Amino acid sequence: MVFLAIGIGLFWLAIRGEDINKILNEFRHANYGWVLFSVVFMIASHILRALRWNQLIKTLRYKTKAHTTFYAVMIGYFVNLAVPRLGEITRCGVLARHNKIPVHSVIGTVIAERAFDIISLAIILLVTFFSQIYFLRDFFTIHIVDPIVSKFPSGLSASIAIFGGGILFILVIALLYKALLSQIKKFPFFYKIKRLIIGFLDGIKTIKRIKQKKIFLLYSFLMWLMYLMTIYFCFFSIKATSGLSIIDGLTVLAIGSIGVLAPTPGGVGAYQYVVGITLVGLFQIDRVSASTFANIVFFSQWLLIIIFGGLSWVILFLSQKKINKNEHN
C-alpha cells in the first residue's frame, strides 16, 4: 500500500493543475494504430529478454525452453504491477519450480541481468547526454540542480552538505555493521542468508561464463532498440510529439527508464512525472500533450503486461499441473 501511495502521489504531481477534460480529449483523438504498432516492438523486447536470460541460465548447466522463460518474464512483470520488484523473485521461483533449478542460482542470474541493464542504461544516458548536451545541461540545471542549491545559502554549502551527508551515511552503515555482526551471527537465518548470497554471487559470475557472449550482447542491444522503437512510434500517436526525432526518443527512453526504477507498482506515477517534465522542459511540448503521451506509453504497456502476464500464469499453471500428474502416474 505504501508503494501504491507513492505511485498515486507522483501520478497526481504529473497531472496536477492540468485540465483533465483536455487530456481526455487528447486521448480520444490519439492515433491508436501507431500505439498498436509500438506494442509489437514491446512484445519483441520481452522475447529478447527471455532469450538473453536463457543465455545466463545455460551457464548453470540447466536447459530451459524459450517459451517457458518468456512466460516467467511476463509473470514477473505482472507481479511488479502489484508490488515493486517482487516480480523479479516471482519469475525466478516460477522458472525454478517448472525446470527444477535451485532458486538461489536463478535469482543470481536475474541479479546479473539487472546489473547488466544498469550498465546498459548508464551507456544510453552517456550517449543521450553527449547527443543533446546543451538541452540536457539546461534541463538538469533548472529541474534538479537549482531546486537543491536554492535550499542552501550558497552553492558551496550545497556541495558540502551533499558530500558530508554521503560520508555520514557510509560511516553509519559501517558502524552498524560492525556493532551488530556478532549478534546477527547467533541467529540461524544468518547462515541461510549467507548461503543465499553465495548463490547470488554464483549467478553474477554467469556473465563471465557465457559461451556466446556476442549473442548475449546482441540480444541486449536489440532489446534496448525495441524499447526505443516503442517510444519512437508512439510519438506519432499524437500531433504534438509527431515531429520528435529518434534521438529525442532515446532521451525519453533514458530518462523514462530512470522513472521506472522508482519503488511504485510498475513505475506508475514516476514514469509519467519524469517523461512529462522531459517533454515539457527539453522539447517544449505543452503539458497536456506531454501528460497524454506519457500515459499512452505507460498504460499501453500495462495493458500488454496484464494480458500476457495473466495468460502466461494460466499456461504455466496448467503445464505444471500436467507435469505433476504425469510424475504421480
C-alpha positions as CSV (number, residue, x, y, z in Angstrom):
1,M,0.0,0.0,0.0
2,V,2.9,2.3,0.7
3,F,4.3,1.8,-2.8
4,L,0.9,2.4,-4.3
5,A,0.5,5.6,-2.3
6,I,3.9,6.8,-3.6
7,G,2.8,6.0,-7.2
8,I,-0.6,7.8,-6.7
9,G,1.3,10.8,-5.2
10,L,3.7,11.0,-8.2
11,F,0.8,10.5,-10.6
12,W,-1.0,13.4,-9.0
13,L,2.1,15.5,-9.3
14,A,2.3,14.6,-13.0
15,I,-1.2,15.8,-13.8
16,R,-1.6,18.5,-11.1
17,G,-3.1,21.7,-12.4
18,E,-3.9,20.1,-15.8
19,D,-7.3,20.3,-17.4
20,I,-8.5,16.6,-17.2
21,N,-11.0,17.2,-20.0
22,K,-8.3,18.4,-22.3
23,I,-6.2,15.3,-21.5
24,L,-9.2,13.0,-22.1
25,N,-9.9,14.9,-25.4
26,E,-6.2,14.2,-26.4
27,F,-6.8,10.5,-25.6
28,R,-9.9,10.4,-27.8
29,H,-8.1,11.9,-30.8
30,A,-4.9,9.8,-30.4
31,N,-4.0,7.6,-33.3
32,Y,-4.0,4.2,-31.7
33,G,-2.8,2.5,-34.9
34,W,0.7,3.7,-34.0
35,V,0.2,2.6,-30.4
36,L,-0.7,-0.9,-31.5
37,F,2.3,-0.9,-33.9
38,S,4.6,0.2,-31.0
39,V,3.3,-2.7,-28.8
40,V,4.7,-5.2,-31.4
41,F,8.2,-3.8,-30.5
42,M,7.5,-4.0,-26.8
43,I,6.5,-7.7,-27.2
44,A,9.7,-8.3,-29.1
45,S,11.7,-6.7,-26.3
46,H,10.2,-9.2,-23.8
47,I,11.0,-12.1,-26.1
48,L,14.6,-10.9,-26.4
49,R,14.9,-10.5,-22.6
50,A,13.7,-14.1,-22.3
51,L,16.3,-15.3,-24.8
52,R,19.0,-13.3,-23.1
53,W,18.0,-14.8,-19.7
54,N,18.4,-18.3,-21.2
55,Q,22.0,-17.5,-22.1
56,L,22.7,-16.8,-18.4
57,I,20.8,-19.9,-17.2
58,K,22.7,-22.1,-19.6
59,T,25.9,-21.3,-17.7
60,L,24.4,-23.0,-14.7
61,R,24.2,-26.2,-16.9
62,Y,20.5,-26.2,-16.9
63,K,18.3,-26.0,-20.1
64,T,15.1,-24.0,-20.2
65,K,12.8,-23.6,-23.2
66,A,12.5,-20.1,-24.6
67,H,8.7,-20.1,-24.3
68,T,8.9,-21.1,-20.6
69,T,11.4,-18.4,-19.9
70,F,9.2,-15.9,-21.7
71,Y,6.2,-16.9,-19.6
72,A,8.2,-16.4,-16.5
73,V,9.4,-12.9,-17.6
74,M,5.8,-11.9,-18.3
75,I,4.6,-13.2,-14.9
76,G,7.4,-11.2,-13.3
77,Y,6.2,-8.0,-14.9
78,F,2.6,-8.9,-14.0
79,V,3.5,-9.2,-10.3
80,N,5.5,-6.0,-10.4
81,L,2.3,-4.2,-11.2
82,A,1.1,-5.1,-7.6
83,V,4.4,-5.0,-5.6
84,P,7.5,-3.3,-7.0
85,R,10.5,-5.7,-7.6
86,L,8.6,-8.8,-6.2
87,G,8.2,-9.8,-9.8
88,E,11.9,-10.5,-10.1
89,I,11.7,-13.0,-7.2
90,T,8.4,-14.5,-8.6
91,R,9.7,-15.1,-12.1
92,C,12.8,-16.9,-10.6
93,G,10.5,-19.1,-8.4
94,V,8.2,-19.9,-11.3
95,L,11.1,-20.9,-13.6
96,A,13.0,-22.7,-10.9
97,R,9.9,-24.8,-9.9
98,H,9.0,-25.6,-13.5
99,N,12.5,-26.7,-14.5
100,K,13.7,-28.0,-11.2
101,I,16.6,-25.5,-10.9
102,P,17.9,-24.2,-7.5
103,V,16.0,-20.9,-7.0
104,H,19.0,-19.1,-5.4
105,S,21.1,-19.7,-8.6
106,V,18.2,-18.4,-10.8
107,I,18.0,-15.3,-8.6
108,G,21.7,-14.8,-9.2
109,T,21.2,-14.8,-12.9
110,V,18.5,-12.1,-12.6
111,I,20.8,-10.0,-10.4
112,A,23.5,-10.4,-13.1
113,E,20.9,-9.5,-15.8
114,R,19.7,-6.4,-13.9
115,A,23.3,-5.4,-13.2
116,F,24.0,-5.5,-17.0
117,D,20.8,-3.5,-17.6
118,I,22.1,-0.8,-15.3
119,I,25.4,-0.7,-17.2
120,S,23.5,-0.5,-20.5
121,L,21.3,2.3,-19.1
122,A,24.4,4.2,-18.0
123,I,25.8,3.9,-21.5
124,I,22.5,5.1,-23.0
125,L,22.5,8.1,-20.6
126,L,26.0,9.0,-21.7
127,V,25.1,8.7,-25.4
128,T,22.0,10.8,-24.7
129,F,23.9,13.4,-22.8
130,F,26.6,13.9,-25.5
131,S,24.0,13.9,-28.3
132,Q,21.9,16.5,-26.6
133,I,24.4,18.1,-24.2
134,Y,23.1,21.6,-24.4
135,F,19.4,20.7,-23.9
136,L,20.2,18.4,-21.0
137,R,22.6,20.8,-19.3
138,D,19.8,23.4,-19.1
139,F,17.2,20.8,-18.2
140,F,19.1,19.3,-15.2
141,T,20.2,22.8,-14.1
142,I,16.6,24.1,-14.0
143,H,14.8,21.0,-12.7
144,I,17.4,19.3,-10.4
145,V,20.4,21.3,-9.5
146,D,18.8,24.7,-8.9
147,P,16.0,23.4,-6.7
148,I,18.6,21.6,-4.5
149,V,21.0,24.5,-4.4
150,S,18.2,27.0,-3.6
151,K,17.7,25.3,-0.3
152,F,21.2,26.4,0.9
153,P,22.7,29.8,1.4
154,S,25.3,29.2,-1.3
155,G,26.4,26.6,-3.9
156,L,29.4,25.7,-1.8
157,S,27.1,25.0,1.2
158,A,25.0,22.6,-1.0
159,S,28.1,20.8,-2.2
160,I,29.4,20.4,1.3
161,A,26.0,19.2,2.6
162,I,25.6,16.6,-0.1
163,F,29.2,15.3,0.2
164,G,29.1,15.3,4.0
165,G,25.7,13.6,4.0
166,G,27.1,10.8,1.8
167,I,30.2,10.3,4.0
168,L,28.0,10.3,7.2
169,F,25.6,7.7,5.6
170,I,28.5,5.4,4.8
171,L,30.0,5.7,8.3
172,V,26.7,5.0,10.0
173,I,26.2,1.8,7.9
174,A,29.8,0.7,8.6
175,L,29.4,1.2,12.3
176,L,26.1,-0.6,12.5
177,Y,27.5,-3.5,10.6
178,K,30.5,-3.9,13.0
179,A,28.3,-3.4,16.1
180,L,25.6,-5.9,15.0
181,L,27.6,-8.5,13.1
182,S,28.5,-10.6,16.2
183,Q,24.9,-10.6,17.4
184,I,23.4,-11.4,14.0
185,K,25.7,-14.5,13.7
186,K,23.9,-16.1,16.6
187,F,20.7,-16.4,14.6
188,P,20.2,-19.4,12.2
189,F,18.9,-17.2,9.4
190,F,22.3,-15.6,9.1
191,Y,23.8,-18.7,7.6
192,K,20.7,-19.2,5.4
193,I,21.3,-15.6,4.1
194,K,25.0,-16.4,3.7
195,R,24.2,-19.4,1.5
196,L,21.8,-17.3,-0.5
197,I,24.4,-14.7,-1.1
198,I,26.8,-17.3,-2.3
199,G,24.2,-18.4,-4.7
200,F,23.7,-14.8,-5.8
201,L,27.5,-14.5,-6.4
202,D,27.4,-17.7,-8.4
203,G,24.7,-16.3,-10.6
204,I,26.6,-13.0,-11.1
205,K,29.6,-15.0,-12.3
206,T,27.4,-16.4,-15.0
207,I,28.2,-13.4,-17.2
208,K,31.8,-14.3,-17.3
209,R,30.9,-17.9,-18.1
210,I,28.7,-17.2,-21.1
211,K,30.0,-19.1,-24.1
212,Q,28.2,-17.0,-26.7
213,K,29.0,-13.5,-25.4
214,K,28.4,-11.9,-28.8
215,I,24.8,-13.4,-28.8
216,F,24.2,-12.1,-25.3
217,L,25.4,-8.6,-26.3
218,L,23.3,-8.8,-29.5
219,Y,20.2,-9.7,-27.5
220,S,20.9,-6.8,-25.1
221,F,21.4,-4.3,-28.0
222,L,18.2,-5.5,-29.8
223,M,16.2,-5.4,-26.6
224,W,17.0,-1.7,-25.9
225,L,16.5,-1.0,-29.6
226,M,13.0,-2.4,-29.3
227,Y,12.4,-0.2,-26.3
228,L,13.5,2.8,-28.4
229,M,11.2,1.9,-31.3
230,T,8.3,1.6,-28.8
231,I,8.8,5.2,-27.7
232,Y,9.6,6.5,-31.2
233,F,6.5,5.1,-32.9
234,C,4.3,6.2,-30.0
235,F,5.4,9.8,-30.9
236,F,3.2,9.6,-34.0
237,S,0.1,8.8,-31.9
238,I,-0.5,12.5,-31.0
239,K,0.2,15.6,-33.1
240,A,2.3,17.4,-30.5
241,T,5.0,14.7,-30.4
242,S,4.9,13.6,-34.0
243,G,7.8,15.9,-35.0
244,L,10.2,14.5,-32.5
245,S,13.2,12.5,-33.8
246,I,14.6,9.1,-32.9
247,I,17.4,10.8,-30.9
248,D,14.7,12.6,-28.9
249,G,13.1,9.2,-28.4
250,L,16.5,8.0,-27.0
251,T,16.3,10.9,-24.5
252,V,12.8,10.0,-23.4
253,L,13.8,6.3,-23.1
254,A,16.8,7.1,-21.0
255,I,15.0,9.4,-18.5
256,G,11.8,7.3,-18.5
257,S,13.9,4.2,-17.6
258,I,15.1,6.1,-14.5
259,G,11.4,6.7,-13.6
260,V,10.6,3.0,-13.9
261,L,13.2,2.3,-11.2
262,A,11.1,4.1,-8.6
263,P,9.5,1.9,-5.9
264,T,6.0,2.2,-7.3
265,P,3.8,-0.6,-8.9
266,G,5.2,-0.9,-12.4
267,G,6.7,2.6,-12.1
268,V,3.3,4.2,-12.1
269,G,3.4,7.9,-11.4
270,A,7.2,8.2,-11.5
271,Y,7.2,7.4,-15.2
272,Q,4.5,9.9,-16.1
273,Y,6.2,12.5,-14.0
274,V,9.8,12.2,-15.4
275,V,8.6,11.7,-19.0
276,G,6.2,14.7,-18.7
277,I,8.8,17.1,-17.4
278,T,11.3,15.8,-20.0
279,L,8.9,16.6,-22.9
280,V,7.9,20.0,-21.5
281,G,11.4,21.0,-20.3
282,L,13.5,19.7,-23.2
283,F,11.2,19.7,-26.2
284,Q,8.7,22.5,-25.3
285,I,5.7,20.1,-25.7
286,D,2.7,21.5,-24.0
287,R,1.9,20.0,-20.6
288,V,-1.4,18.4,-21.7
289,S,0.1,16.6,-24.7
290,A,3.2,15.6,-22.6
291,S,0.9,14.1,-20.0
292,T,-1.2,12.4,-22.6
293,F,1.9,10.9,-24.3
294,A,3.4,9.6,-21.1
295,N,0.1,7.9,-20.1
296,I,-0.4,6.4,-23.6
297,V,3.0,4.8,-23.5
298,F,2.7,3.7,-19.9
299,F,-0.8,2.3,-19.9
300,S,-0.4,0.5,-23.3
301,Q,2.5,-1.3,-21.6
302,W,0.4,-2.0,-18.5
303,L,-2.4,-3.5,-20.7
304,L,0.1,-5.6,-22.5
305,I,1.6,-7.0,-19.3
306,I,-1.9,-7.7,-17.8
307,I,-2.9,-9.7,-20.8
308,F,0.3,-11.5,-21.5
309,G,1.2,-11.9,-17.8
310,G,-2.2,-13.3,-16.9
311,L,-2.2,-15.7,-19.9
312,S,1.4,-16.8,-19.0
313,W,0.4,-17.6,-15.5
314,V,-2.5,-19.7,-16.6
315,I,-0.4,-21.5,-19.2
316,L,2.4,-22.3,-16.8
317,F,-0.1,-23.3,-14.1
318,L,-1.8,-25.8,-16.4
319,S,1.6,-27.1,-17.7
320,Q,2.9,-27.6,-14.2
321,K,-0.3,-29.4,-13.2
322,K,0.1,-31.7,-16.2
323,I,3.8,-32.4,-15.3
324,N,2.8,-33.2,-11.6
325,K,0.1,-35.5,-12.8
326,N,2.5,-37.4,-15.1
327,E,5.0,-37.8,-12.3
328,H,2.4,-39.3,-10.0
329,N,1.3,-41.9,-12.7
